[in-house]
Amino acid sequence: MVYKRKRHWVTYHSEKCKMYLRNDFKFECAYCGMKEKDNVMGEQLFEKDHFVSRQSDVDVDGYNNMVYACRKCNGTKSNQNIEMILDPCKDDIYGGQNPHIRKSGAEDYYKLRGVTSQGQQLIDSLKLNSRFYRKMRQAQAQNEKIRKMIYQLLGESPNLKSPEIAGEIKAYLNNGTLINEESEEFRCGVSKVGEEVYTVLEKLKEKGIKYKLLFMDDDLDVRVEYCGKIYYCEIRVTDYAGMKKRGPVVEREKKKEWQKTGNVCGVLYYYKVQDIMNLYIYSEEEQTEIVKLW
């Protein structure tokens, strides 16, 4: 499958939901393939979508029912109350050996062709061959071509003999679309909670503490190496400024899943008003060990 939705304990209304969705769905719309990096608005043009919108045996607001979608696809799907047949996390819609939909290039005006009846239904329901989507796919193809040119030139001589190529590269760079999707700042995003997570990473870097951003299953966001030990941590930030620090509340079932990993897991809790970072480790005996990083 193209997308693999991790197991997270957040819901539609949780602050971290969109940040996790962005990473799980590779920063693109699961329905039409629109990419954040090809839009000036970036992640602000994307939304959390309920895959199953009607009440059923599915936890409608649960993370397992969430899909990352561009605003246009989400709006069309919601307005028509479309019952989706193809699931981006279960079906090979555009990829794999037997995709449901095939993409064309400039020779066919960037149209989509339904290989299966389900694929054609998705195209028709979301109007994926409208002028808007065809122009989007054309722009993405052109951007990808320019990216390849840039990376090729960066690896070769800096002497750009072609004014046309040099002009395209300059315009592309000025447009700010050469985005590194692997960077921590991009992966955290521009939401309030994303900026808080990135702040914690910057603080760890400032203190010389080794870490790696993960966004693993069960909300384990980062791996931290401290005093010769390795911890897998959920990142949380609090505005609490009092003296009595009770620490974060963690669901019992989530802690059980952490224990199954065989790793030392906990919550990296940042008291941003006081600039204090505590690591709360939970053992099988329901006792909490507190490691004060600073």
ChimeraX attribute file (.defattr): number of C-alpha atoms within 10 A of each C-alpha:
attribute: neighborCount
match mode: 1-to-1
recipient: residues
	/A:1	12
	/A:2	16
	/A:3	17
	/A:4	13
	/A:5	19
	/A:6	18
	/A:7	13
	/A:8	20
	/A:9	17
	/A:10	18
	/A:11	18
	/A:12	18
	/A:13	12
	/A:14	14
	/A:15	14
	/A:16	21
	/A:17	20
	/A:18	27
	/A:19	23
	/A:20	25
	/A:21	23
	/A:22	24
	/A:23	22
	/A:24	20
	/A:25	21
	/A:26	18
	/A:27	23
	/A:28	23
	/A:29	24
	/A:30	23
	/A:31	21
	/A:32	23
	/A:33	18
	/A:34	21
	/A:35	21
	/A:36	22
	/A:37	20
	/A:38	20
	/A:39	17
	/A:40	12
	/A:41	10
	/A:42	16
	/A:43	21
	/A:44	14
	/A:45	16
	/A:46	23
	/A:47	21
	/A:48	21
	/A:49	24
	/A:50	21
	/A:51	21
	/A:52	19
	/A:53	17
	/A:54	11
	/A:55	8
	/A:56	8
	/A:57	6
	/A:58	12
	/A:59	12
	/A:60	18
	/A:61	18
	/A:62	17
	/A:63	24
	/A:64	20
	/A:65	18
	/A:66	21
	/A:67	27
	/A:68	29
	/A:69	28
	/A:70	24
	/A:71	16
	/A:72	17
	/A:73	24
	/A:74	21
	/A:75	15
	/A:76	14
	/A:77	20
	/A:78	14
	/A:79	9
	/A:80	10
	/A:81	12
	/A:82	15
	/A:83	14
	/A:84	15
	/A:85	11
	/A:86	16
	/A:87	15
	/A:88	22
	/A:89	17
	/A:90	12
	/A:91	17
	/A:92	19
	/A:93	26
	/A:94	23
	/A:95	14
	/A:96	11
	/A:97	7
	/A:98	13
	/A:99	15
	/A:100	21
	/A:101	21
	/A:102	16
	/A:103	13
	/A:104	15
	/A:105	13
	/A:106	11
	/A:107	7
	/A:108	10
	/A:109	14
	/A:110	19
	/A:111	22
	/A:112	23
	/A:113	16
	/A:114	20
	/A:115	15
	/A:116	15
	/A:117	11
	/A:118	16
	/A:119	22
	/A:120	16
	/A:121	15
	/A:122	23
	/A:123	20
	/A:124	13
	/A:125	16
	/A:126	20
	/A:127	16
	/A:128	19
	/A:129	17
	/A:130	13
	/A:131	13
	/A:132	11
	/A:133	21
	/A:134	20
	/A:135	15
	/A:136	18
	/A:137	25
	/A:138	17
	/A:139	14
	/A:140	18
	/A:141	16
	/A:142	11
	/A:143	17
	/A:144	14
	/A:145	11
	/A:146	17
	/A:147	18
	/A:148	11
	/A:149	15
	/A:150	20
	/A:151	10
	/A:152	11
	/A:153	15
	/A:154	10
	/A:155	9
	/A:156	10
	/A:157	8
	/A:158	8
	/A:159	8
	/A:160	12
	/A:161	8
	/A:162	8
	/A:163	9
	/A:164	10
	/A:165	15
	/A:166	14
	/A:167	12
	/A:168	14
	/A:169	18
	/A:170	12
	/A:171	12
	/A:172	16
	/A:173	14
	/A:174	10
	/A:175	11
	/A:176	12
	/A:177	17
	/A:178	17
	/A:179	13
	/A:180	11
	/A:181	14
	/A:182	9
	/A:183	10
	/A:184	16
	/A:185	17
	/A:186	19
	/A:187	21
	/A:188	24
	/A:189	21
	/A:190	16
	/A:191	15
	/A:192	13
	/A:193	20
	/A:194	19
	/A:195	15
	/A:196	20
	/A:197	25
	/A:198	21
	/A:199	17
	/A:200	19
	/A:201	22
	/A:202	14
	/A:203	15
	/A:204	16
	/A:205	12
	/A:206	9
	/A:207	11
	/A:208	10
	/A:209	14
	/A:210	13
	/A:211	17
	/A:212	13
	/A:213	18
	/A:214	16
	/A:215	22
	/A:216	18
	/A:217	15
	/A:218	18
	/A:219	22
	/A:220	21
	/A:221	21
	/A:222	21
	/A:223	20
	/A:224	18
	/A:225	14
	/A:226	14
	/A:227	7
	/A:228	5
	/A:229	8
	/A:230	15
	/A:231	20
	/A:232	25
	/A:233	27
	/A:234	22
	/A:235	22
	/A:236	17
	/A:237	19
	/A:238	13
	/A:239	10
	/A:240	13
	/A:241	12
	/A:242	9
	/A:243	7
	/A:244	7
	/A:245	10
	/A:246	6
	/A:247	17
	/A:248	14
	/A:249	7
	/A:250	11
	/A:251	9
	/A:252	10
	/A:253	11
	/A:254	14
	/A:255	18
	/A:256	13
	/A:257	13
	/A:258	22
	/A:259	16
	/A:260	9
	/A:261	10
	/A:262	8
	/A:263	11
	/A:264	16
	/A:265	23
	/A:266	25
	/A:267	26
	/A:268	28
	/A:269	21
	/A:270	25
	/A:271	19
	/A:272	16
	/A:273	12
	/A:274	12
	/A:275	10
	/A:276	12
	/A:277	19
	/A:278	17
	/A:279	24
	/A:280	21
	/A:281	20
	/A:282	20
	/A:283	16
	/A:284	9
	/A:285	6
	/A:286	10
	/A:287	10
	/A:288	14
	/A:289	12
	/A:290	14
	/A:291	13
	/A:292	12
	/A:293	15
	/A:294	9
